[in-house]
């Protein structure tokens, strides 16, 4: 494991685009598979640099799995220069759904709670089911536990929620993105001292 730097943003974006392409929310955001591959790559090219600069992105040494975290003192409101225009350029006809995703996720985010937010965790399809996601979670939980902080995420489906539950996350609520599939808000409290 290592922490991604500025030179890794392309690799991180590619891993996330490939890993998250086949989720229910991805199918809702961009129903056409061929279009989704392109839109997801452009979308992650847009957001990844912010996480590398302002958060912590852990990645496996071979670059097959990544986790993008950011410490928050309340709401998650990343400032990406020209975001609205660049999002429209990246997402094209799917822009409205990505805007809905942003709005609904922000509304569900825990306000007033200092915590680490796991925005994205992805493992390329060829390396899935080998425990890499769990290793990435344990890597960052060492930090949150040492700092006595909770961790928050939105699971993209029941299978992912089960993985997070095995690592101490509890469902706080399910919420829908517009008329799309549910996401599962989950919180992990630090162990008691």
C-alpha positions in Angstrom: 0.0 0.0 0.0 1.0 3.6 -0.6 -0.5 7.0 -0.7 -1.2 8.3 -4.2 0.6 11.5 -5.4 -0.1 14.0 -8.1 1.5 11.7 -10.7 -1.0 8.9 -9.8 -4.2 10.8 -10.6 -4.6 9.1 -14.1 -4.2 5.6 -12.6 -6.6 6.4 -9.7 -9.2 7.7 -12.1 -8.9 4.7 -14.4 -9.2 2.3 -11.5 -12.3 4.0 -10.1 -13.9 4.3 -13.6 -13.4 0.6 -14.2 -14.3 -0.6 -10.7 -17.5 1.4 -10.3 -18.8 0.9 -13.8 -21.1 -2.0 -13.0 -23.0 -0.7 -9.9 -26.7 0.0 -9.8 -26.1 3.7 -9.5 -23.7 3.6 -12.5 -26.4 2.0 -14.6 -28.9 4.6 -13.5 -26.5 7.5 -14.1 -25.5 6.4 -17.6 -27.7 3.5 -18.9 -25.7 2.8 -22.1 -22.6 0.7 -21.3 -20.4 2.1 -24.0 -21.3 5.7 -23.1 -20.9 4.9 -19.4 -17.3 3.8 -19.9 -16.4 7.2 -21.5 -18.5 9.3 -19.1 -17.1 7.6 -16.0 -13.5 8.0 -17.2 -14.1 11.7 -17.8 -15.9 12.1 -14.5 -13.2 10.5 -12.5 -10.5 12.5 -14.4 -12.4 15.6 -13.1 -12.8 14.6 -9.4 -9.7 12.5 -8.6 -7.2 15.4 -8.5 -9.2 17.1 -5.8 -9.0 14.0 -3.6 -5.3 13.5 -4.2 -4.6 17.1 -3.3 -7.1 17.6 -0.4 -7.5 14.1 1.0 -5.7 10.8 1.2 -5.9 8.3 -1.6 -4.5 4.9 -0.6 -3.6 2.5 -3.4 -2.1 -0.9 -3.8 1.4 -1.1 -5.0 0.3 -2.6 -8.3 -2.3 0.1 -8.8 -5.3 -2.3 -9.0 -7.2 -0.9 -6.0 -7.7 2.6 -4.5 -9.6 4.3 -1.8 -10.2 8.1 -1.7 -10.7 9.6 1.7 -11.1 13.2 3.0 -11.3 14.5 6.6 -14.3 16.7 7.0 -15.4 19.1 9.7 -19.0 19.0 8.7 -20.4 19.2 5.1 -18.6 17.8 2.1 -18.3 20.7 -0.3 -15.3 20.3 -2.5 -14.3 23.3 -4.5 -13.2 22.2 -8.0 -12.5 25.1 -10.3 -15.2 25.4 -13.0 -17.0 22.3 -11.7 -20.4 22.9 -13.2 -19.0 23.6 -16.7 -16.5 20.8 -16.5 -19.1 18.3 -15.1 -21.3 19.1 -18.1 -18.4 18.6 -20.5 -17.6 15.3 -18.8 -21.1 13.9 -18.5 -22.9 15.3 -21.5 -26.6 14.1 -21.5 -26.1 12.4 -18.1 -25.2 15.7 -16.4 -28.6 16.2 -14.7 -28.3 12.8 -13.0 -24.8 13.5 -11.8 -26.1 16.9 -10.4 -28.9 15.0 -8.7 -26.3 12.5 -7.3 -24.2 15.4 -5.8 -27.3 17.1 -4.3 -28.8 14.0 -2.7 -25.5 12.8 -1.3 -24.7 16.2 0.1 -28.2 16.3 1.8 -27.6 12.9 3.4 -24.1 13.7 4.6 -23.7 14.0 8.4 -23.4 17.7 9.3 -21.5 19.0 12.3 -19.5 15.7 12.7 -15.8 15.7 12.3 -15.1 12.5 10.4 -13.2 10.9 7.6 -15.3 10.4 4.5 -14.7 7.5 2.1 -15.9 8.9 -1.2 -14.7 6.1 -3.4 -13.3 2.6 -3.0 -12.6 0.6 -6.2 -10.8 -2.5 -7.2 -10.4 -3.3 -10.9 -12.6 -6.2 -12.0 -9.7 -8.6 -12.6 -8.5 -8.1 -9.0 -11.9 -8.2 -7.1 -12.7 -10.8 -4.5 -9.1 -11.0 -3.3 -9.4 -8.9 -0.1 -7.9 -5.7 -1.5 -10.9 -3.6 -0.6 -10.6 -4.9 3.0 -6.9 -4.1 3.1 -7.6 -0.6 1.9 -10.2 -0.1 4.6 -7.9 -1.5 7.4 -5.1 0.8 6.2 -7.2 4.0 6.7 -9.0 2.7 9.8 -5.7 2.7 11.6 -5.7 6.5 11.1 -9.3 7.1 12.1 -9.0 4.8 15.1 -5.7 6.5 16.3 -7.4 9.9 15.9 -10.6 8.7 17.6 -12.7 9.7 14.6 -15.7 8.1 12.9 -15.7 7.2 9.2 -18.7 7.7 6.9 -19.5 6.4 3.4 -22.4 5.7 1.1 -22.5 2.1 -0.1 -23.7 1.6 -3.6 -25.6 -1.7 -3.0 -26.3 -4.4 -0.4 -23.2 -6.4 -1.4 -20.9 -3.4 -0.7 -22.9 -2.6 2.4 -22.2 -6.1 3.7 -18.4 -5.6 3.1 -18.5 -2.4 5.1 -20.6 -3.9 7.9 -17.8 -6.5 8.3 -15.5 -3.6 9.0 -17.7 -2.0 11.7 -19.9 0.2 9.6 -23.6 0.5 10.6 -26.4 1.6 8.3 -27.7 5.0 9.3 -30.3 5.3 6.5 -31.0 4.3 2.9 -31.8 7.1 0.4 -32.6 7.3 -3.3 -30.8 9.4 -5.8 -33.8 11.0 -7.6 -35.8 8.1 -9.1 -32.7 5.9 -9.0 -31.5 3.0 -6.8 -30.8 3.5 -3.1 -27.5 4.3 -1.6 -26.8 3.2 2.0 -25.4 5.8 4.4 -23.1 4.0 6.8 -21.1 5.2 9.8 -18.2 3.5 11.6 -17.5 4.7 15.2 -13.9 4.4 16.5 -13.3 1.7 19.1 -13.8 2.7 22.7 -10.5 3.6 24.4 
